[in-house]
Amino acid sequence: MRKVSIIIPTFNEEDNVGNLVNQIDYALKGINYEVIFVDDSNDNTPEKIKEIIKENDRVRLKHRTEKKGLATAVLQGFQLATGDYLAVMDADLQHPPSILKFMYLALEKGNDFCIPSRFIPGGSDGGLGPYRKLVSAVARYIGKILLPCLRKISDPTSGLFMFRKSVIQGDCQLLPIGWKIMVEVLAMGDYKTVVEIPYRFQARPAGESKLTLKVTKEYIEQVIHLRKRSKKHKDIQIKRWSQKKVKALEELWNRKNK
């Protein structure tokens, strides 16, 4: 069975990490996985994660005191990962951990990339307030205008995605300066198939959003920089799976693994 490494950058998420790991463990029963927290917190988040590690040997922690920022945290997670598949998700539970199983199954079907989408039938961005919906929409359209590789993807600025490790090996040079790592991977990685599956973005149960004017500015700088060096992706196949197809795949998986 192929292994999936779930990279989770954290900054002051002490109230969410325990619940998050419990939900991941439930979602991925029967699947070989590891969770890698790359943590820049100045609260009790690393202590909470260390307590989790005592009970769950699938969980790993890299606490950083010098480097800061989501971009470098995810890249460090990629370097530490031992899985065949790499996933990235937020720690605030707005990305439902239950979706990880379906992302894994999409790759097991031979696809290179899986992106849960809020904007295909069955998906929803209801967990966002009006301001964040506006910022998110502007970011999506800026990305689509400047980067051809994003134009056929319905939710290109998502922070939730999974891909084969081979996508970023070889001559793939990741130099993210912003907060949307998936944009960087899509622009610079090597892949042929992308599957979008529907998911419902959830309200944050605890803590505060990290969205600021600074990270928005960094995203714009990142996209402009990528426009100059993005690979020319040709013949990329974009698939959109319905909820019905995703559920059918899960039922087949469950029957095989009883």
Summary of the structure (lengths in Angstrom):
residues: 258
radius of gyration: 17.2
end to end distance: 14.9
largest distance: 49.7
contacts: 841
relative contact order: 0.16
helix: 41%
strand: 17%
